[in-house]
């Protein structure tokens, strides 16, 4: 099982397009222990578990399957693990039994559990009832929310979560170099940057640029 260090900072690069794009881009990303590759939700819906299997062929490090599990946690975690994922996400808005099954199944299968708090107003209402903590809690400003420039990532929750949970904190949703700097300043452990097409209104790592160079700048920023 992958072990995360609370003292370290990590960059998670999210793929939301096609396997063809993954074939082109994954090989140019530096093979570093503090870089994770994410099979994003649109990527998995488009390509299925074969998309994760392809990433495993191309990437030796941590692969996050952004499944956003909402039910059937045991089956979905095992499917992702068998496809080659090292971490899986579950929706924080899922029922508490689902979250408990999810965390325990991840633990039993040597895979990191990540709870995604997209749309959750108060993280502690989700985290307090859990039988055991997840490995990672994700503060997530959704893609549709990202278009609204007044919708900010709620960093104020980081200290509240830390007061109740040993979980690492991940930040996602329109993260560029500037936002990554803010995330780390506010105590995050993991920053998630989406790969985005140059014509997109979304923020992240542009596919039109030198991805390896930008990834290195992210690492220098969050170090």
C-alpha positions in Angstrom: 0.0 0.0 0.0 1.1 3.5 -0.7 2.0 5.5 2.4 1.5 9.3 2.4 3.6 11.6 4.6 1.8 14.5 6.3 5.1 16.5 6.1 5.3 16.1 2.3 3.4 18.0 -0.5 2.0 16.3 -3.5 0.9 17.3 -7.0 -2.0 15.3 -8.6 -2.4 15.8 -12.3 -6.0 15.0 -13.5 -6.8 13.6 -16.9 -10.4 14.2 -18.0 -10.2 13.5 -21.7 -9.4 10.3 -23.7 -7.0 7.4 -23.7 -5.3 8.9 -26.8 -4.5 12.0 -24.8 -3.2 9.9 -21.9 -0.9 8.0 -24.2 0.6 11.3 -25.4 0.9 13.1 -22.1 1.6 10.6 -19.3 5.0 9.6 -20.7 6.2 13.3 -20.6 5.3 13.8 -16.9 8.3 13.4 -14.6 8.3 10.1 -12.7 8.4 11.6 -9.2 7.2 10.1 -5.9 5.3 13.3 -5.2 3.3 13.3 -8.5 0.1 11.4 -8.7 -1.8 10.7 -11.9 -5.6 10.9 -11.8 -8.1 9.1 -14.0 -10.7 11.8 -13.7 -14.4 11.1 -13.6 -15.1 12.1 -17.2 -12.1 10.0 -18.3 -13.4 6.9 -16.5 -17.0 7.4 -17.8 -15.6 7.7 -21.3 -13.0 5.0 -21.3 -14.0 2.7 -18.4 -11.6 0.6 -16.4 -9.5 0.2 -19.5 -8.5 3.8 -19.1 -7.0 3.0 -15.6 -5.3 -0.1 -17.0 -3.7 2.0 -19.7 -2.4 4.5 -17.1 -0.9 1.6 -15.1 1.0 0.6 -18.2 2.4 4.1 -18.7 2.9 5.2 -15.1 4.9 3.5 -12.3 3.7 5.8 -9.5 0.4 6.5 -7.7 -2.8 6.4 -9.8 -6.0 8.0 -8.4 -9.3 6.6 -9.7 -11.8 9.5 -9.3 -14.7 7.2 -9.2 -16.8 9.4 -6.9 -18.4 6.3 -5.4 -21.9 6.9 -4.2 -23.0 3.4 -3.4 -21.8 -0.2 -3.8 -18.5 0.9 -2.3 -16.9 -2.6 -1.9 -17.4 -3.6 -5.5 -16.2 -0.3 -7.0 -13.1 -0.1 -4.8 -12.1 -3.7 -5.8 -12.8 -2.9 -9.5 -10.5 0.1 -9.4 -7.8 -1.8 -7.5 -7.8 -4.6 -10.0 -7.5 -2.1 -12.8 -4.3 -0.8 -11.2 -5.4 2.2 -9.1 -3.7 3.0 -5.8 -6.4 5.4 -4.6 -10.1 5.9 -5.1 -12.5 8.7 -4.3 -15.9 8.5 -2.7 -18.5 11.3 -2.5 -18.7 12.8 1.0 -22.5 13.2 0.4 -22.9 9.4 0.2 -24.6 7.7 3.1 -22.4 7.1 6.2 -22.6 3.3 5.8 -21.2 3.7 2.2 -18.4 5.9 3.5 -17.6 3.3 6.2 -17.7 0.4 3.7 -15.5 2.5 1.4 -12.8 3.3 3.9 -12.7 -0.3 5.3 -12.6 -1.9 1.8 -9.8 0.5 0.8 -7.9 -0.5 3.9 -8.4 -4.2 3.3 -7.2 -3.9 -0.3 -4.2 -1.7 0.3 -5.6 1.3 -1.5 -5.8 4.9 -0.4 -9.3 6.2 0.5 -10.2 9.7 -0.6 -13.4 11.4 0.5 -14.5 14.1 -2.0 -16.5 17.0 -0.3 -17.8 18.5 -3.5 -21.1 20.2 -2.6 -20.7 19.6 1.2 -21.2 22.7 3.2 -19.9 21.5 6.6 -17.2 18.8 6.4 -17.5 17.9 10.0 -21.1 16.7 9.7 -19.7 14.1 7.3 -16.6 13.2 9.1 -17.7 13.0 12.7 -20.0 9.9 12.3 -17.3 7.8 10.5 -16.0 4.7 12.2 -12.4 5.5 11.1 -10.8 8.3 9.2 -10.1 8.3 5.4 -6.6 8.7 4.2 -7.4 11.9 2.4 -10.1 14.5 2.5 -10.7 16.5 -0.7 -11.9 20.1 -0.6 -13.4 20.4 -4.1 -14.7 23.4 -6.0 -16.6 21.7 -8.8 -16.0 22.4 -12.5 -19.4 24.1 -12.9 -18.7 26.1 -9.8 -15.3 27.1 -11.1 -16.9 29.3 -13.8 -18.3 31.5 -11.0 -15.3 33.6 -10.0 -16.9 34.4 -6.7 -17.0 30.8 -5.7 -13.7 30.2 -3.8 -12.1 27.1 -2.4 -13.0 27.1 1.3 -9.6 26.9 3.0 -11.2 27.8 6.3 -12.3 24.2 6.6 -8.7 22.9 6.6 -8.0 23.7 10.3 -11.5 22.5 11.3 -10.8 19.1 9.6 -7.4 18.8 11.1 -8.8 19.4 14.6 -10.9 16.3 14.2 -9.1 14.0 11.8 -5.5 12.8 11.0 -6.4 12.7 7.2 -4.3 14.5 4.7 -6.0 17.4 2.9 -6.3 17.7 -0.9 -7.5 20.7 -2.7 -9.1 20.6 -6.2 -11.0 22.8 -8.6 -9.4 25.4 -10.9 -6.0 25.0 -9.4 -3.2 26.9 -11.2 0.2 27.9 -9.8 -1.2 30.8 -7.9 -4.0 28.7 -6.3 -1.5 25.9 -5.5 0.5 28.4 -3.6 -2.6 29.5 -1.6 -3.5 25.9 -1.0 -0.1 25.0 0.5 0.0 28.3 2.5 -3.4 27.3 4.0 -2.2 23.9 5.0 -3.1 21.5 2.2 -1.0 18.4 1.5 -2.1 17.7 -2.1 -3.0 20.0 -4.9 -5.0 18.7 -7.9 -4.4 20.4 -11.2 -6.6 19.5 -14.2 -5.1 19.1 -17.7 -7.2 21.5 -19.8 -7.5 22.3 -23.5 -6.2 25.7 -24.4 -9.6 26.9 -25.6 -11.3 25.9 -22.3 -12.5 28.4 -19.8 -11.3 26.1 -17.0 -8.1 26.6 -15.1 -5.2 24.1 -14.8 -2.3 22.9 -16.8 -2.7 23.8 -20.4 -2.2 21.0 -22.9 -0.7 23.6 -25.3 2.3 24.2 -23.0 5.3 22.2 -22.0 3.6 20.0 -19.4 6.8 18.6 -17.9 8.1 22.2 -17.3 4.8 23.3 -15.8 4.7 20.2 -13.6 8.2 21.1 -12.3 7.0 24.6 -11.5 4.1 23.2 -9.5 6.5 21.0 -7.5 8.8 24.0 -6.8 5.8 26.0 -5.7 4.4 23.5 -3.3 7.7 22.2 -1.9 
